[in-house]
Amino acid sequence: MDISILIPVYNVEKYLEQCLKSIPHNNLGMELICLNDGSSDSSLSIIESAARDDKRIVVINKQNEGYGASLNRGIREARGRYIGIIEPDDFLDGDMFAALYRFAQELDFPDIVKSPYWSVSEIDDHDRRHCGYHGCIQAAKQPFCIEDEPLLLRYHPSIWSAIYRKDFLDSYGICFKEVPGAGWVDNPFMVETLCQACTIAYVNEAFYCYREDRAGSSTNSIADYRMPLDRWIEMTQTLKRIGIHSRQIWDIHAYRCLYNLNVARHACNYSSNKAEWRRYAKHMLKQVPSTCLIHAIKYAL
């Protein structure tokens, strides 16, 4: 099996059919592992119906555990050399997984093959713009390591516009934090994978279409101010555990500190927890050198 595509499904009946149909058939050995996380709408029946027509689809029906637990189940079940992720409210425009896998073959199967993505309007699928790092990753050699191209850590985690070699994930024990809902667990996964990888390849062509502003998405509906702050602390612990010393990476991480603190101020429960937010802020700001906080400003521009 060449590649396993993990699709974590929870109450996305409006988008699910488009997502599944957007994954082209090709000559790769491919499985689409649809993990229904206790949906209460018609999502399960949609993927079961699709599986009758598309033999690549594997349906796993499970109780609700959250995004991270669903993807961890998918990683355990996956049989492919590489693992990819597509979120069921997004879709592909072109054969991303084939393009990334073929590039992996050319480069003797690096740990990660990464690409940019399209940010797509909720109203019109054709209204789209390139992501922030499109055209900015210009590695002198392929593959490279994250110290060569730290900008991959600056923007949206976009863990789904990439493929990851399964034995790389397994050898480092890389998995998702299991929390209720989505919980921004893509953030620590991004840091862990990119910073542990010895070999990263990059294809500067966008295929993945991401509905960034969808109503009800975790990006737009943060209930608990602690969530983005806890994820940043976990990323900090990962950088220290791995032994990352690159000033540029810590500058970017300092920028993400300021960004996450600001996001937390817009959470539903922030107004009643301002004092606790300030305690978080003091703790977080102590984790990065003051010079990094000064340099972080440039990444906000």
C-alpha beads as a LAMMPS data file, in Angstrom:
LAMMPS data file: protein, C-alpha beads

301 atoms
300 bonds

1 atom types
1 bond types

-500.0 500.0 xlo xhi
-500.0 500.0 ylo yhi
-500.0 500.0 zlo zhi

Masses

1 110.0

Atoms # bond

1 1 1 0.000 0.000 0.000
2 1 1 1.456 3.353 -1.038
3 1 1 -0.636 5.851 0.865
4 1 1 -3.383 5.955 3.489
5 1 1 -5.622 9.030 3.532
6 1 1 -7.206 9.738 6.923
7 1 1 -10.571 11.536 6.899
8 1 1 -11.882 12.413 10.386
9 1 1 -15.661 12.802 10.049
10 1 1 -17.961 14.614 12.459
11 1 1 -21.279 16.185 11.401
12 1 1 -20.169 17.386 7.968
13 1 1 -22.993 16.091 5.792
14 1 1 -23.046 19.330 3.769
15 1 1 -19.489 18.914 2.486
16 1 1 -18.648 15.222 2.715
17 1 1 -19.677 14.057 -0.740
18 1 1 -17.675 16.805 -2.440
19 1 1 -14.639 15.941 -0.348
20 1 1 -14.704 12.231 -1.208
21 1 1 -15.333 12.795 -4.904
22 1 1 -12.423 15.257 -5.094
23 1 1 -9.845 12.552 -4.310
24 1 1 -8.841 11.267 -7.770
25 1 1 -8.344 7.648 -8.680
26 1 1 -4.779 6.992 -9.787
27 1 1 -2.326 4.117 -10.108
28 1 1 -1.170 4.301 -6.494
29 1 1 -2.157 1.757 -3.902
30 1 1 -4.444 3.973 -1.822
31 1 1 -6.925 3.584 1.007
32 1 1 -9.292 6.283 2.280
33 1 1 -9.878 5.671 5.986
34 1 1 -13.084 7.480 6.968
35 1 1 -13.325 7.743 10.750
36 1 1 -16.856 8.615 11.792
37 1 1 -16.522 10.186 15.231
38 1 1 -20.079 9.669 16.471
39 1 1 -21.790 11.977 13.979
40 1 1 -25.427 12.756 14.716
41 1 1 -26.256 13.834 11.145
42 1 1 -26.185 11.723 7.961
43 1 1 -22.378 11.661 7.677
44 1 1 -22.131 7.935 8.433
45 1 1 -24.682 6.949 5.799
46 1 1 -22.893 9.151 3.232
47 1 1 -19.520 7.445 3.735
48 1 1 -21.117 3.987 3.853
49 1 1 -22.877 4.689 0.558
50 1 1 -19.654 6.030 -0.968
51 1 1 -17.769 2.913 0.173
52 1 1 -20.097 0.709 -1.862
53 1 1 -18.997 2.501 -5.035
54 1 1 -15.374 3.275 -4.127
55 1 1 -13.438 0.245 -2.933
56 1 1 -10.631 2.467 -1.620
57 1 1 -12.875 3.621 1.232
58 1 1 -12.589 1.972 4.642
59 1 1 -15.284 2.995 7.134
60 1 1 -14.535 3.057 10.855
61 1 1 -17.552 3.964 12.985
62 1 1 -16.683 4.934 16.550
63 1 1 -18.013 6.862 19.518
64 1 1 -17.228 10.542 19.757
65 1 1 -13.691 11.093 21.058
66 1 1 -12.475 14.173 19.194
67 1 1 -10.268 15.011 16.227
68 1 1 -6.984 13.889 17.772
69 1 1 -8.258 10.499 18.914
70 1 1 -9.808 9.868 15.487
71 1 1 -6.560 10.594 13.658
72 1 1 -4.558 8.470 16.094
73 1 1 -6.909 5.576 15.369
74 1 1 -6.354 6.186 11.661
75 1 1 -2.559 6.181 12.061
76 1 1 -2.752 2.845 13.874
77 1 1 -5.012 1.324 11.222
78 1 1 -3.125 2.736 8.208
79 1 1 -1.321 0.275 5.933
80 1 1 0.308 2.790 3.590
81 1 1 3.962 3.750 3.330
82 1 1 2.764 7.360 3.693
83 1 1 -0.117 8.915 5.600
84 1 1 -2.105 11.910 4.381
85 1 1 -5.011 13.793 5.942
86 1 1 -7.977 15.522 4.354
87 1 1 -10.605 17.212 6.465
88 1 1 -14.127 16.411 5.286
89 1 1 -15.240 20.031 4.895
90 1 1 -12.333 20.649 2.489
91 1 1 -11.599 19.281 -0.987
92 1 1 -8.836 18.797 -3.533
93 1 1 -8.349 20.543 -6.859
94 1 1 -5.998 18.144 -8.626
95 1 1 -4.222 14.960 -7.603
96 1 1 -2.240 16.199 -4.609
97 1 1 -1.453 12.818 -3.100
98 1 1 -0.128 11.402 -6.368
99 1 1 2.047 14.477 -6.943
100 1 1 3.503 14.375 -3.437
101 1 1 4.049 10.622 -3.505
102 1 1 5.816 10.700 -6.865
103 1 1 8.110 13.459 -5.615
104 1 1 8.793 11.304 -2.557
105 1 1 9.830 8.463 -4.879
106 1 1 12.246 10.760 -6.716
107 1 1 13.898 11.765 -3.428
108 1 1 14.166 8.277 -1.895
109 1 1 11.153 8.700 0.382
110 1 1 11.794 11.632 2.759
111 1 1 10.059 11.878 6.127
112 1 1 7.621 14.575 4.934
113 1 1 6.544 15.971 1.579
114 1 1 4.820 19.330 1.967
115 1 1 2.869 21.649 -0.352
116 1 1 0.979 24.957 -0.087
117 1 1 -2.807 25.211 -0.177
118 1 1 -5.681 27.395 -1.340
119 1 1 -7.761 29.325 1.186
120 1 1 -11.307 29.070 -0.166
121 1 1 -14.369 31.196 0.508
122 1 1 -17.271 29.504 2.236
123 1 1 -19.628 31.158 -0.248
124 1 1 -17.829 30.427 -3.523
125 1 1 -15.396 27.524 -4.106
126 1 1 -13.778 29.491 -6.934
127 1 1 -13.037 32.484 -4.694
128 1 1 -9.636 31.499 -3.341
129 1 1 -6.229 32.855 -2.450
130 1 1 -2.802 31.338 -1.925
131 1 1 -1.632 30.567 1.590
132 1 1 1.050 32.709 3.206
133 1 1 4.044 30.511 2.444
134 1 1 3.254 29.862 -1.229
135 1 1 6.330 30.905 -3.220
136 1 1 8.319 31.639 -0.047
137 1 1 9.911 28.219 0.465
138 1 1 12.958 28.212 -1.790
139 1 1 15.253 25.585 -0.349
140 1 1 18.712 25.431 -1.901
141 1 1 18.455 21.646 -1.874
142 1 1 15.778 18.983 -1.668
143 1 1 15.148 17.438 0.778
144 1 1 15.990 19.830 3.619
145 1 1 15.424 20.162 7.372
146 1 1 13.296 22.706 9.194
147 1 1 16.297 24.871 10.144
148 1 1 16.735 25.518 6.406
149 1 1 13.115 26.662 5.908
150 1 1 11.682 27.747 9.284
151 1 1 8.882 29.733 7.599
152 1 1 6.922 26.470 7.408
153 1 1 6.349 26.976 11.150
154 1 1 5.141 30.569 10.797
155 1 1 1.762 30.107 9.114
156 1 1 -1.345 27.962 9.574
157 1 1 -0.304 24.425 10.601
158 1 1 -1.910 23.052 7.386
159 1 1 -0.951 19.507 8.375
160 1 1 -3.255 18.221 5.622
161 1 1 -1.282 19.658 2.678
162 1 1 1.451 17.095 3.251
163 1 1 2.200 13.396 3.469
164 1 1 4.134 11.751 6.296
165 1 1 6.085 8.513 6.091
166 1 1 4.343 6.153 8.483
167 1 1 7.500 4.553 9.847
168 1 1 8.814 8.070 10.584
169 1 1 5.722 8.786 12.715
170 1 1 5.942 5.389 14.378
171 1 1 9.672 5.531 15.113
172 1 1 9.326 8.843 16.981
173 1 1 5.979 7.940 18.547
174 1 1 4.384 11.004 16.951
175 1 1 0.648 11.228 17.484
176 1 1 -2.070 13.772 18.194
177 1 1 -3.032 15.066 21.600
178 1 1 -6.446 13.674 22.482
179 1 1 -8.777 16.393 23.731
180 1 1 -12.506 17.025 23.198
181 1 1 -13.411 18.468 19.803
182 1 1 -10.668 19.703 17.485
183 1 1 -8.765 21.643 20.130
184 1 1 -6.015 22.996 17.842
185 1 1 -4.143 19.698 18.151
186 1 1 -2.771 20.289 14.655
187 1 1 -0.404 22.900 16.165
188 1 1 1.757 20.566 18.300
189 1 1 1.573 17.895 15.570
190 1 1 3.020 20.405 13.085
191 1 1 5.912 21.287 15.403
192 1 1 6.639 17.671 16.310
193 1 1 6.686 16.428 12.722
194 1 1 8.578 19.295 11.095
195 1 1 11.165 19.518 13.871
196 1 1 11.759 15.778 14.196
197 1 1 12.030 15.236 10.440
198 1 1 15.522 14.780 9.047
199 1 1 14.265 15.119 5.476
200 1 1 11.471 17.439 4.275
201 1 1 10.597 17.951 0.624
202 1 1 8.466 20.770 -0.748
203 1 1 6.347 21.038 -3.894
204 1 1 5.285 24.626 -4.606
205 1 1 1.935 23.740 -6.174
206 1 1 -1.364 24.112 -4.352
207 1 1 -4.002 21.381 -4.599
208 1 1 -5.702 21.429 -1.210
209 1 1 -8.717 23.756 -0.823
210 1 1 -9.221 24.815 2.778
211 1 1 -12.453 26.434 3.960
212 1 1 -10.771 28.748 6.424
213 1 1 -13.812 30.772 7.479
214 1 1 -16.454 28.063 7.739
215 1 1 -19.005 28.883 10.422
216 1 1 -18.675 26.461 13.323
217 1 1 -15.062 25.524 12.570
218 1 1 -12.602 25.416 15.481
219 1 1 -10.861 28.468 14.026
220 1 1 -13.987 30.592 14.384
221 1 1 -15.566 29.283 17.563
222 1 1 -13.181 29.137 20.512
223 1 1 -15.080 28.464 23.703
224 1 1 -12.173 28.219 26.149
225 1 1 -9.373 30.788 26.255
226 1 1 -7.000 28.132 27.667
227 1 1 -7.055 25.999 24.531
228 1 1 -4.671 28.024 22.276
229 1 1 -2.482 28.784 25.301
230 1 1 -2.150 25.133 26.314
231 1 1 -1.272 24.179 22.738
232 1 1 1.492 26.815 22.669
233 1 1 2.914 25.526 25.947
234 1 1 2.912 22.000 24.521
235 1 1 4.763 23.228 21.417
236 1 1 7.320 24.934 23.667
237 1 1 7.877 21.700 25.565
238 1 1 8.373 19.883 22.257
239 1 1 10.976 22.372 20.999
240 1 1 12.909 22.069 24.263
241 1 1 12.662 18.269 24.347
242 1 1 13.923 17.917 20.769
243 1 1 16.686 20.407 21.462
244 1 1 15.864 23.109 18.912
245 1 1 18.292 26.053 19.218
246 1 1 17.695 27.871 15.918
247 1 1 17.114 31.567 16.614
248 1 1 14.758 31.871 13.642
249 1 1 12.591 29.015 14.882
250 1 1 12.394 30.556 18.361
251 1 1 11.607 33.956 16.833
252 1 1 8.694 32.359 14.984
253 1 1 7.642 30.536 18.120
254 1 1 7.666 33.857 19.997
255 1 1 5.410 35.301 17.290
256 1 1 3.020 32.379 17.778
257 1 1 3.037 33.126 21.515
258 1 1 1.768 36.650 20.875
259 1 1 -0.691 35.397 18.259
260 1 1 -2.173 32.708 20.527
261 1 1 -2.461 35.107 23.442
262 1 1 -4.446 37.471 21.239
263 1 1 -6.684 34.669 19.939
264 1 1 -7.410 33.643 23.535
265 1 1 -8.706 37.168 24.229
266 1 1 -11.549 36.515 21.763
267 1 1 -12.675 33.265 23.379
268 1 1 -16.193 33.050 24.752
269 1 1 -15.030 32.783 28.376
270 1 1 -12.205 35.332 28.265
271 1 1 -14.045 38.230 29.940
272 1 1 -14.607 36.214 33.114
273 1 1 -11.028 34.904 33.182
274 1 1 -8.857 37.953 32.492
275 1 1 -6.736 37.500 35.622
276 1 1 -5.983 33.880 34.737
277 1 1 -5.156 34.911 31.153
278 1 1 -2.598 37.382 32.533
279 1 1 -1.004 34.609 34.604
280 1 1 -0.778 32.469 31.475
281 1 1 0.744 35.390 29.580
282 1 1 3.462 35.967 32.184
283 1 1 4.343 32.267 32.204
284 1 1 4.441 32.031 28.404
285 1 1 6.488 35.173 27.854
286 1 1 9.124 33.846 30.259
287 1 1 9.595 30.796 28.042
288 1 1 11.213 32.741 25.194
289 1 1 14.192 35.130 25.245
290 1 1 13.244 38.804 25.150
291 1 1 15.268 39.246 21.951
292 1 1 13.021 36.663 20.273
293 1 1 9.938 38.681 21.233
294 1 1 11.487 41.724 19.590
295 1 1 12.313 39.765 16.435
296 1 1 8.819 38.218 16.468
297 1 1 7.292 41.512 15.417
298 1 1 8.581 41.103 11.866
299 1 1 6.610 37.883 11.483
300 1 1 3.410 39.727 12.353
301 1 1 3.832 42.148 9.460

Bonds

1 1 1 2
2 1 2 3
3 1 3 4
4 1 4 5
5 1 5 6
6 1 6 7
7 1 7 8
8 1 8 9
9 1 9 10
10 1 10 11
11 1 11 12
12 1 12 13
13 1 13 14
14 1 14 15
15 1 15 16
16 1 16 17
17 1 17 18
18 1 18 19
19 1 19 20
20 1 20 21
21 1 21 22
22 1 22 23
23 1 23 24
24 1 24 25
25 1 25 26
26 1 26 27
27 1 27 28
28 1 28 29
29 1 29 30
30 1 30 31
31 1 31 32
32 1 32 33
33 1 33 34
34 1 34 35
35 1 35 36
36 1 36 37
37 1 37 38
38 1 38 39
39 1 39 40
40 1 40 41
41 1 41 42
42 1 42 43
43 1 43 44
44 1 44 45
45 1 45 46
46 1 46 47
47 1 47 48
48 1 48 49
49 1 49 50
50 1 50 51
51 1 51 52
52 1 52 53
53 1 53 54
54 1 54 55
55 1 55 56
56 1 56 57
57 1 57 58
58 1 58 59
59 1 59 60
60 1 60 61
61 1 61 62
62 1 62 63
63 1 63 64
64 1 64 65
65 1 65 66
66 1 66 67
67 1 67 68
68 1 68 69
69 1 69 70
70 1 70 71
71 1 71 72
72 1 72 73
73 1 73 74
74 1 74 75
75 1 75 76
76 1 76 77
77 1 77 78
78 1 78 79
79 1 79 80
80 1 80 81
81 1 81 82
82 1 82 83
83 1 83 84
84 1 84 85
85 1 85 86
86 1 86 87
87 1 87 88
88 1 88 89
89 1 89 90
90 1 90 91
91 1 91 92
92 1 92 93
93 1 93 94
94 1 94 95
95 1 95 96
96 1 96 97
97 1 97 98
98 1 98 99
99 1 99 100
100 1 100 101
101 1 101 102
102 1 102 103
103 1 103 104
104 1 104 105
105 1 105 106
106 1 106 107
107 1 107 108
108 1 108 109
109 1 109 110
110 1 110 111
111 1 111 112
112 1 112 113
113 1 113 114
114 1 114 115
115 1 115 116
116 1 116 117
117 1 117 118
118 1 118 119
119 1 119 120
120 1 120 121
121 1 121 122
122 1 122 123
123 1 123 124
124 1 124 125
125 1 125 126
126 1 126 127
127 1 127 128
128 1 128 129
129 1 129 130
130 1 130 131
131 1 131 132
132 1 132 133
133 1 133 134
134 1 134 135
135 1 135 136
136 1 136 137
137 1 137 138
138 1 138 139
139 1 139 140
140 1 140 141
141 1 141 142
142 1 142 143
143 1 143 144
144 1 144 145
145 1 145 146
146 1 146 147
147 1 147 148
148 1 148 149
149 1 149 150
150 1 150 151
151 1 151 152
152 1 152 153
153 1 153 154
154 1 154 155
155 1 155 156
156 1 156 157
157 1 157 158
158 1 158 159
159 1 159 160
160 1 160 161
161 1 161 162
162 1 162 163
163 1 163 164
164 1 164 165
165 1 165 166
166 1 166 167
167 1 167 168
168 1 168 169
169 1 169 170
170 1 170 171
171 1 171 172
172 1 172 173
173 1 173 174
174 1 174 175
175 1 175 176
176 1 176 177
177 1 177 178
178 1 178 179
179 1 179 180
180 1 180 181
181 1 181 182
182 1 182 183
183 1 183 184
184 1 184 185
185 1 185 186
186 1 186 187
187 1 187 188
188 1 188 189
189 1 189 190
190 1 190 191
191 1 191 192
192 1 192 193
193 1 193 194
194 1 194 195
195 1 195 196
196 1 196 197
197 1 197 198
198 1 198 199
199 1 199 200
200 1 200 201
201 1 201 202
202 1 202 203
203 1 203 204
204 1 204 205
205 1 205 206
206 1 206 207
207 1 207 208
208 1 208 209
209 1 209 210
210 1 210 211
211 1 211 212
212 1 212 213
213 1 213 214
214 1 214 215
215 1 215 216
216 1 216 217
217 1 217 218
218 1 218 219
219 1 219 220
220 1 220 221
221 1 221 222
222 1 222 223
223 1 223 224
224 1 224 225
225 1 225 226
226 1 226 227
227 1 227 228
228 1 228 229
229 1 229 230
230 1 230 231
231 1 231 232
232 1 232 233
233 1 233 234
234 1 234 235
235 1 235 236
236 1 236 237
237 1 237 238
238 1 238 239
239 1 239 240
240 1 240 241
241 1 241 242
242 1 242 243
243 1 243 244
244 1 244 245
245 1 245 246
246 1 246 247
247 1 247 248
248 1 248 249
249 1 249 250
250 1 250 251
251 1 251 252
252 1 252 253
253 1 253 254
254 1 254 255
255 1 255 256
256 1 256 257
257 1 257 258
258 1 258 259
259 1 259 260
260 1 260 261
261 1 261 262
262 1 262 263
263 1 263 264
264 1 264 265
265 1 265 266
266 1 266 267
267 1 267 268
268 1 268 269
269 1 269 270
270 1 270 271
271 1 271 272
272 1 272 273
273 1 273 274
274 1 274 275
275 1 275 276
276 1 276 277
277 1 277 278
278 1 278 279
279 1 279 280
280 1 280 281
281 1 281 282
282 1 282 283
283 1 283 284
284 1 284 285
285 1 285 286
286 1 286 287
287 1 287 288
288 1 288 289
289 1 289 290
290 1 290 291
291 1 291 292
292 1 292 293
293 1 293 294
294 1 294 295
295 1 295 296
296 1 296 297
297 1 297 298
298 1 298 299
299 1 299 300
300 1 300 301
